[in-house]
């Protein structure tokens, strides 16, 4: 999982991958696989609905993400949707730290090449 993607973009991309692999796959099937209602998923993907941390964790687990990827996904959700400013700030700090680490790794890879 690309750590730096927005969680909504990630979900849209994952849905598109599944549709590419199987043209009969639908938003309704994706919602079933994620254990959310089709209307909630539709509103989420269209930016009209957010996720709770609890639902985000369930969705991430249903996507078969690694423990690290689940944490990133949940941090993205909390950073955007949490009502607690403290939780929001903590999640943003973890995301910023990951971005910094990702940039350092990219620079090292470029130097290696």
Secondary structure, DSSP 8 states (H G I E B T S, - for coil): --TTS-HHHHHHHHHHHHHHH-TT--HHHHHHHHTS-HHHHHHHHTTS----HHHHHHHHHHTT--HHHHHHHHHHHHHHH-S-HHHHHHHHHHHHHHHHHHHHHHHHHHHH-
